[in-house]
């Protein structure tokens, strides 16, 4: 059995030979037909071979939406609400910075990554958000404006008296949670404001920056 390309060439040659036989009655026509019979089949074969080679070399780019295509960029994904993205709201930015320090150990006098005490975490997060606050918890308790327990918002400071700590401060995340550096042996973490330990020890709250 002949390959498809050779079969096509043979068929093309047969179609050209027919006019040559029909033109045998006229010498000029016979000569022209003979030239065509010699020239056209090779040209047709060459064109057919090029077309087949082009088809064989064409890559397939089909794929499932969202999959990475070879030689191209990965499919774009939708926006992600990441806590790592800075906010234009100073209070929100203060909370974000404090949350980014979760897991850092408690260290008395610490106010930088590597170790924090409670007021050091407040000072670090507030400073990173462009908010000026004093360094110690007692000084921070006099900063800003008083706010009621029922009106707490992100970035407010909550002050507590705990059994093992005379004065403790944390940063409000929302009306339920706050982030803080608890005490020696602990680490920066998030706790519920309604937990008995913190609800019972609540002293006051301060809003150190105005905002929506």
C-alpha positions in Angstrom: 0.0 0.0 0.0 1.4 3.4 -1.0 1.8 6.2 1.7 -0.9 8.9 1.4 1.6 11.5 0.1 2.9 9.2 -2.7 -0.7 8.1 -3.6 -1.7 11.7 -4.0 1.3 12.4 -6.2 0.5 9.4 -8.4 -3.1 10.5 -8.8 -2.0 14.1 -9.7 0.3 12.7 -12.3 -2.5 10.7 -13.9 -4.7 13.7 -14.1 -1.9 15.6 -15.9 -1.2 12.7 -18.3 -4.7 12.7 -19.6 -4.6 16.1 -21.4 -1.3 15.0 -22.9 -2.9 12.0 -24.7 -5.8 14.1 -25.8 -3.5 16.7 -27.4 -1.5 14.2 -29.4 -3.3 15.2 -32.6 -1.5 18.6 -32.5 2.3 18.7 -32.2 2.4 22.0 -30.4 -0.3 20.9 -27.9 1.5 17.6 -27.5 4.7 19.3 -26.6 3.1 21.6 -24.1 1.2 18.7 -22.5 4.5 16.8 -22.2 6.2 19.7 -20.4 3.2 20.0 -18.0 3.4 16.3 -17.4 7.0 16.6 -16.3 6.8 19.7 -14.2 3.4 19.7 -12.4 3.5 16.3 -10.5 6.8 17.1 -8.7 5.5 20.6 -7.7 2.3 19.1 -6.4 4.2 16.4 -4.4 6.4 19.1 -2.9 3.4 21.2 -1.9 1.6 18.2 -0.4 4.7 17.1 1.6 5.1 20.7 3.0 1.4 20.7 4.1 1.6 17.4 5.8 4.8 18.3 7.6 3.1 21.5 8.9 0.1 19.6 10.2 2.4 17.1 12.0 4.4 19.9 13.7 1.4 22.0 15.0 1.3 21.7 18.9 -1.9 21.1 20.7 -2.8 23.8 23.2 -6.1 22.6 24.5 -6.4 22.2 28.2 -8.7 22.5 31.2 -9.4 26.2 32.2 -7.1 27.2 35.0 -4.3 24.8 34.0 -0.9 26.1 33.1 -0.2 25.8 29.4 3.2 24.9 28.1 5.2 28.0 27.1 2.5 30.4 28.5 1.6 32.1 31.7 -0.6 30.3 34.3 -4.2 31.1 34.3 -5.0 34.2 36.3 -6.9 33.7 39.6 -9.3 36.1 41.3 -8.2 38.6 43.9 -7.4 37.2 47.3 -8.1 38.9 50.5 -4.8 38.4 52.3 -3.9 39.5 55.8 -0.4 40.2 54.4 -1.6 43.1 52.3 -1.1 46.6 53.8 -4.2 48.7 54.5 -4.7 52.4 54.1 -6.7 52.5 57.3 -4.2 53.1 60.2 -6.4 51.1 62.7 -6.7 48.1 60.3 -3.0 48.3 59.5 -2.2 48.3 63.2 -4.2 45.1 63.7 -2.6 43.5 60.6 0.9 44.2 61.9 0.1 42.8 65.4 -1.5 39.6 63.8 1.6 39.2 61.7 3.6 38.7 64.9 1.5 35.7 66.2 3.8 33.0 67.6 6.5 35.5 68.6 7.6 34.7 72.2 6.9 36.9 75.2 10.0 38.9 76.3 9.9 41.5 79.0 10.9 44.8 77.5 10.6 43.5 74.0 9.2 45.7 71.2 10.4 44.1 68.0 10.3 40.8 66.1 12.0 38.2 68.3 10.1 39.0 71.5 7.4 41.3 72.8 5.9 42.3 76.1 2.2 43.4 75.9 2.9 47.2 75.6 5.8 46.5 73.3 3.5 44.7 70.8 1.2 47.7 70.9 4.0 50.1 70.3 5.4 48.1 67.4 2.1 47.7 65.6 1.0 51.3 66.2 4.4 52.7 65.0 4.3 50.6 61.9 0.8 52.0 61.1 2.0 55.6 61.6 0.4 56.0 65.0 2.3 57.5 67.9 1.7 55.8 71.2 3.8 55.8 74.4 5.9 52.8 75.2 4.5 51.5 78.5 1.1 50.1 79.3 0.5 52.7 82.0 1.2 55.6 79.6 -0.8 54.0 76.8 -3.8 53.8 79.2 -3.9 57.6 79.2 -3.5 58.0 75.4 -6.4 58.7 73.0 -10.0 58.7 74.0 -12.1 56.5 76.3 -14.4 54.0 74.6 -17.0 51.8 76.2 -16.8 48.0 76.2 -19.8 47.7 74.0 -18.4 50.1 71.4 -15.0 48.4 70.7 -13.6 48.5 67.2 -10.5 47.3 65.4 -7.3 49.0 66.7 -8.7 50.0 70.1 -6.6 49.2 73.1 -8.1 47.1 76.0 -6.6 47.2 79.5 -7.0 44.5 82.1 -5.9 43.5 85.5 -5.0 39.9 85.6 -4.1 37.6 88.5 -0.5 37.3 87.4 -0.2 40.8 85.9 -1.2 44.1 87.4 -1.8 45.8 84.1 -2.1 44.1 80.7 -2.9 45.6 77.3 -4.0 44.1 74.0 -5.2 45.3 70.6 -8.8 44.8 69.6 -9.4 42.9 66.3 -13.2 43.1 66.4 -16.0 43.1 69.0 -15.1 39.5 70.0 -11.3 39.0 69.7 -8.0 40.7 70.6 -4.3 40.1 69.9 -1.8 40.4 72.7 1.5 39.2 74.2 0.2 37.5 77.4 3.1 36.8 79.8 6.4 35.1 80.4 6.5 31.7 78.8 3.7 32.7 76.4 3.6 33.9 72.8 1.7 36.5 70.8 -1.8 35.1 70.2 -5.4 35.8 69.7 -8.0 35.4 72.5 -11.7 36.0 73.1 -12.6 39.1 75.0 -15.4 37.2 76.5 -13.1 34.5 78.1 -13.7 34.6 81.9 -10.1 35.6 82.6 -10.2 38.7 80.4 -13.9 39.6 80.9 -13.5 39.6 84.7 -10.2 41.6 84.5 -11.4 44.2 82.0 -10.5 47.8 83.2 -11.0 50.2 80.3 -10.5 50.7 76.6 -8.9 53.6 74.7 -9.2 54.6 71.1 -5.8 56.0 70.1 -6.7 57.1 66.6 -9.9 58.3 64.9 -11.2 56.2 62.0 -14.3 54.8 60.3 
